[in-house]
Structures are given as C-alpha cells and as structure tokens.
Amino acid sequence: MTAGRARWVAIGVTAATVAVAAVTAAEAIAAYRLDMERAYGRIRGRSTVVPSPYGDIEYTEGGSGPPVLVIHGSGGGYDQGELLVHAVLGDQFHWITPSRFGYLRSTFREGATFDDQAHAYASLLDHLGVEKVAVVALSHGGPSAVLFAALHPERVSSLTLISCGVAASDAPDQEQASRQGDLLATVFRHDPLYWAITQLFRKRLMALMGAGDAVIAGLTPEQRELVDQVIDRMNPVSPRSAGAAFDNQAALPNERIAAVRAPTVIFHAKDDTLQLYHNAEFAASTLPDARLVGFERGGHLVLGVELATIREVTQEHILRPAPP
C-alpha cells in the first residue's frame, strides 16, 4: 500500500469512528431523554401530599388488613416503599408508604433531624386516622423507624429492619462504608450521571451499594429482576438528592434505641459493605425485644437474595409478633 493510499485509509477509518461515535452519542441522548420522561411520568400524579408541622408529607396507601408503615431507604421515596410492599407484604395489609424528608415531594428543612421525621410519621397517621401500625424499614429508613418506635411506643405494634444502620461506628471498615455513602450521595444529585452509571457501570454501582462480586454473580434471574427494579426506580434521582444528603449527615439514634419496646426482627447480611453487620449486632443487643436473622451472603441487596425468607418471617412477625 502506497503512503498516499494508507493516509486516505487512515482518514476514512477516523471519519467512520467519529461518525459511529456521533450516532452512538445521539442514541444515548435519545435513550436518556426517553427514560427520564418515563421516570418522571411514573412518579407524577400518583401520590398525595398533606401539610404537617414538619412540612409537606407525601404518601401513598393501599391494601386492606393490619396497617403497616413502610419506610424507604436512601435514594428512595414512596415508590421504593411500594416496591417493598409488593415484594414483602402484598395487599393483605393496609400499607402506608411516605416519602421521607427531602425525597420527591416531601419537604426538607435545614436543621431537620430523624426525631423530626419520626414525629412526622405520627402526624401522617393522625391525618389518616390510624392509631397503631407495624413498621417495616429498609436501609437508611432505619434511624427514623426506630425513633418513631421509641418516641411513640403506643403507636408501634412491631418493628422490622431490613439492612438498616442505626448507630455510628469507629470500626476500621466503617471508614470505607462512609466513603461509599458519600459517593452515592454525590451520584444522586444528577439525573444524567446516575442514569449513565446504571447503563455503563451497573456492576460497579451495585458494589458501591454494598453488594460484592460474589453476590452479583450468584443472583438468579428473579433476584436480579428485583435488584434491577430497585436501581432503575431510583430514577429520577435529582428530586431525591436533598433526602440522600440528609440521610448522609443526620445524627443516628445510637444508644437511644434502647427505649424501643416493640418486638423487633432484624434482617442483615454479614457481607454488607454499606450498612455493616456489626451495626445489626449492636441493634440486636441494644433493642430490648429483638432477634437478628443473619445471612452469610447478600450484601446490602439481601432483600433480593433472601426475599422468600424475609417475606415469610416479616408477615408472621407483623401478624403475631414473636418474643426474642
């Protein structure tokens, strides 16, 4: 091949590469816009907002039977609460799924605390005319859930904590877990960033969310479907960013959880790298009436990995709270 011909071949390859990249970028932008349109449409017009002394409270409710307050984790909202309802409870309970402070249409006020969030739950139940509920909390829904049980003991019949952290720790592995939480709070600020990561680096995102390679590799198709739903339904993230930042900064209950009197079940995986297992052990040893159901694997996505056990034990615990 002559030098001239080689030069033109190189130019042609470069032009083709640029053209393909341009098409790929255009397709990515179109896909992002379509996904965001669907995501914002999914959360629009489905919830109710009521005023309270702690700001607006967004919620949905449904089902019939014993009332259950379902409290979502970081990156969630009422829609993540509904996903938890579908996975764990079904419609044989009267479920109530609020968005916590700073999530979707629930107000975030500077200086708010998890105590305030607990009182806001009581205000919501007053509005609904519900005297007493079972409480099911996921991940960072734990701090306000246990404080609700501690500050309003007459209103909580049972407490279920799934992958929750309720205390600060100075353990060596806590520093890494805190860094993961900081990174997630940063990612949750921007719709395009979160969407791109879920499309291109989903495995890394799952690791950041506390699930290692072994957990990811061992997921069955059904388990992976639930995990993907949790990840994808965090879109759009920007209306949740104030809540995620609040979760990352608000003071945890720590030893105050000893005031809880409701019978409690704690589900936690020993390989959770986001909410560490020793936090579950602390809760189990500090809550007066608690039992810890530990799993060898599942990471922070143990809900998807051990769903059958969590569903069965949770429903039994709500209907017939068991002694420790």
C-alpha positions in Angstrom: 0.0 0.0 0.0 1.4 3.4 -1.0 1.8 6.2 1.6 -0.9 8.2 0.0 -3.4 5.3 0.0 -2.5 4.5 3.6 -3.2 8.1 4.6 -6.6 8.1 2.9 -7.4 4.7 4.6 -6.5 6.3 8.0 -8.6 9.3 7.3 -11.5 7.1 6.3 -11.2 5.0 9.5 -11.1 8.1 11.6 -14.1 9.6 9.9 -16.0 6.4 10.3 -15.1 6.2 14.0 -16.2 9.8 14.5 -19.5 9.1 12.7 -20.2 6.0 14.8 -19.4 7.9 18.0 -21.7 10.7 16.9 -24.5 8.2 16.2 -23.9 6.4 19.5 -23.9 9.7 21.4 -27.2 10.7 19.7 -28.7 7.4 20.5 -27.6 7.7 24.2 -29.1 11.1 24.5 -32.4 9.9 23.0 -32.4 6.9 25.3 -31.7 9.1 28.3 -34.5 11.6 27.4 -37.0 8.7 26.9 -36.0 7.0 30.2 -36.3 10.3 32.1 -39.7 11.1 30.6 -40.9 7.7 31.7 -39.3 8.1 35.2 -40.8 11.5 35.8 -44.1 10.3 34.5 -44.1 7.3 36.8 -43.9 9.4 39.9 -46.2 12.2 38.8 -49.8 12.3 40.0 -49.8 9.1 42.0 -49.2 10.3 45.5 -51.0 12.6 48.0 -49.3 15.5 49.8 -50.6 16.7 53.2 -49.3 19.6 55.4 -47.8 18.9 58.8 -45.9 20.9 61.4 -42.7 19.3 59.8 -43.5 20.4 56.3 -45.4 18.6 53.5 -45.6 14.8 53.7 -46.0 12.8 50.5 -47.5 9.3 50.7 -49.5 6.6 49.1 -51.6 3.9 50.6 -53.5 0.8 49.6 -54.4 -2.8 50.5 -56.6 -3.8 53.5 -55.9 -5.5 56.7 -53.5 -4.7 59.6 -51.9 -1.3 59.0 -48.2 -1.2 58.1 -46.0 1.9 57.8 -43.3 1.1 55.1 -40.2 3.3 55.3 -37.9 3.5 52.3 -34.1 3.7 52.2 -31.7 6.2 50.7 -32.4 7.0 47.1 -36.0 6.0 47.5 -39.3 7.6 48.1 -42.9 6.4 48.3 -42.3 4.5 45.1 -39.5 2.4 46.7 -41.9 1.9 49.6 -44.4 0.5 47.1 -41.8 -1.8 45.7 -41.1 -3.1 49.2 -44.8 -3.6 49.7 -45.1 -5.6 46.5 -42.0 -7.8 47.3 -42.6 -8.4 51.0 -46.2 -7.6 52.1 -48.7 -7.8 49.2 -52.3 -6.4 49.6 -53.3 -8.4 52.7 -52.1 -5.4 54.7 -53.2 -1.8 54.7 -49.8 -0.3 53.7 -48.8 3.4 54.0 -45.7 4.5 52.2 -44.4 8.0 52.9 -41.6 9.8 51.2 -39.1 10.8 53.9 -37.7 14.4 54.3 -36.2 15.7 51.0 -37.5 12.8 48.9 -39.7 13.6 45.9 -42.5 16.0 47.2 -41.8 15.7 50.9 -40.3 18.9 52.5 -36.7 19.1 53.7 -35.9 21.9 56.1 -32.5 22.9 57.2 -31.8 21.6 60.7 -34.2 18.7 60.4 -33.4 15.5 62.4 -34.5 11.9 62.4 -36.5 12.8 65.5 -38.5 15.3 63.4 -39.0 12.6 60.8 -40.4 10.2 63.4 -42.8 12.9 64.7 -43.9 13.5 61.1 -44.9 9.8 60.8 -47.2 10.3 63.8 -48.6 13.4 62.2 -49.3 11.5 59.0 -51.1 8.7 60.9 -53.2 11.3 62.7 -54.2 12.6 59.4 -55.2 9.1 58.2 -56.9 8.3 61.4 -54.6 5.3 62.1 -53.8 4.7 65.7 -51.2 1.9 65.6 -49.1 0.3 62.9 -46.5 -2.3 62.3 -43.3 -0.7 60.9 -41.1 -2.1 58.1 -38.0 -0.1 57.3 -35.3 -0.6 54.6 -31.7 0.6 54.9 -31.5 4.2 55.9 -35.1 4.2 56.8 -34.0 2.5 59.9 -33.0 5.6 62.1 -36.4 7.3 61.8 -38.2 4.0 62.2 -36.6 3.1 65.5 -37.0 6.6 66.8 -40.7 6.5 65.8 -41.0 3.3 67.9 -39.0 5.0 70.8 -40.8 8.3 70.8 -44.3 7.0 70.0 -44.3 3.5 71.6 -48.1 3.3 71.8 -48.3 3.6 68.0 -46.0 0.7 67.0 -47.0 -2.9 67.3 -43.9 -4.4 65.7 -40.7 -3.3 64.0 -38.9 -4.9 61.1 -35.5 -3.7 60.0 -34.0 -4.8 56.7 -30.3 -3.9 56.1 -30.6 -1.0 58.4 -27.9 1.0 60.2 -29.0 2.9 63.4 -25.7 3.7 65.1 -22.4 5.4 64.3 -19.2 3.3 64.5 -15.5 3.7 64.7 -14.7 0.3 63.4 -11.9 0.2 60.8 -14.3 -0.9 57.9 -16.7 1.9 58.7 -14.5 4.5 57.0 -14.8 2.7 53.7 -18.6 2.3 54.2 -18.9 6.0 54.8 -16.9 6.8 51.7 -19.4 4.7 49.7 -22.3 6.6 51.3 -20.6 9.9 50.3 -20.2 8.8 46.7 -23.8 7.6 46.5 -25.0 11.0 47.8 -22.9 12.7 45.1 -24.2 10.5 42.3 -27.8 11.1 43.5 -27.5 14.8 42.7 -27.6 14.4 39.0 -30.1 12.6 36.8 -27.6 12.3 33.8 -24.8 11.0 36.0 -26.9 8.3 37.7 -28.5 7.2 34.5 -25.2 6.9 32.7 -23.7 4.8 35.6 -26.7 2.5 35.6 -26.3 1.9 31.9 -22.5 1.6 31.7 -21.2 0.7 35.1 -24.1 -1.1 36.8 -21.9 -3.7 38.4 -19.7 -1.1 40.0 -22.8 0.8 41.2 -24.1 -2.4 42.8 -20.7 -2.8 44.5 -20.9 0.8 45.7 -24.4 -0.1 47.1 -22.9 -2.8 49.2 -23.0 -6.0 47.1 -19.7 -7.7 46.1 -18.9 -9.6 43.0 -19.9 -12.9 44.6 -23.3 -11.7 45.4 -23.9 -10.2 42.0 -22.6 -13.4 40.2 -24.9 -15.6 42.3 -28.2 -13.7 41.6 -30.9 -15.8 40.0 -32.9 -14.1 37.1 -35.8 -13.5 39.6 -33.4 -11.9 42.2 -31.7 -9.8 39.5 -35.0 -8.5 38.3 -35.9 -7.2 41.8 -32.4 -5.7 42.2 -32.7 -4.0 38.8 -36.1 -2.6 39.8 -34.6 -1.1 42.9 -31.8 0.5 40.9 -33.9 1.7 38.0 -36.7 3.1 40.1 -34.3 5.4 41.8 -34.7 7.4 38.5 -35.1 10.3 38.6 -32.6 10.9 41.4 -32.4 14.7 41.5 -35.8 15.0 43.3 -34.4 12.7 45.9 -31.0 14.4 46.3 -31.9 16.5 49.3 -33.1 13.4 51.1 -30.0 11.4 50.3 -27.8 14.3 51.6 -29.9 14.5 54.8 -29.5 10.8 55.3 -25.8 11.1 55.0 -25.5 13.9 57.6 -28.2 13.5 60.2 -27.2 12.2 63.6 -28.0 8.5 64.2 -30.0 7.3 67.2 -27.2 5.1 68.7 -28.0 4.0 72.3 -31.3 5.8 72.3 -32.8 2.7 70.5 -32.8 1.0 73.9 -36.1 2.9 74.6 -37.9 0.8 71.9 -40.4 -1.6 73.4 -41.9 -3.0 70.2 -40.8 -6.6 69.3 -38.2 -6.3 66.5 -36.9 -8.5 63.8 -33.6 -7.5 62.1 -32.5 -8.9 58.7 -28.9 -8.3 57.7 -26.2 -9.9 55.6 -22.8 -10.5 57.0 -21.1 -9.3 53.8 -23.0 -6.0 53.6 -20.3 -3.4 52.9 -22.6 -0.3 53.1 -24.5 -0.9 56.3 -22.1 -3.2 58.2 -23.2 -6.3 60.0 -21.8 -5.2 63.4 -24.4 -2.4 63.3 -27.1 -5.1 63.1 -25.4 -6.9 66.0 -25.4 -3.6 68.0 -29.1 -3.1 67.3 -29.9 -6.7 68.3 -28.0 -6.4 71.6 -29.4 -3.0 72.4 -33.1 -3.2 71.5 -34.8 -4.9 74.5 -37.0 -7.2 72.4 -35.1 -8.1 69.2 -34.0 -11.0 67.2 -31.4 -11.0 64.5 -31.8 -13.0 61.3 -28.4 -13.0 59.8 -27.4 -14.3 56.3 -24.0 -15.3 55.1 -24.3 -13.5 51.8 -26.5 -11.0 50.1 -24.7 -7.7 50.8 -26.8 -4.6 51.0 -29.1 -6.3 48.4 -30.0 -9.1 50.8 -33.7 -8.2 50.3 -33.4 -9.6 46.7 -31.2 -12.5 47.6 -33.2 -13.8 50.6 -36.7 -12.5 49.6 -38.6 -15.7 50.4 -37.3 -15.9 54.0 -37.7 -12.1 54.6 -41.3 -12.2 53.2 -42.3 -15.2 55.3 -40.8 -14.0 58.6 -41.9 -10.4 58.2 -45.5 -11.3 57.6 -45.5 -13.7 60.5 -43.9 -11.1 62.7 -46.5 -8.4 61.8 -49.4 -10.8 62.4 -48.0 -12.4 65.5 -45.1 -10.5 67.0 -42.7 -13.1 68.4 -40.6 -12.9 71.6 -36.8 -12.7 71.1 
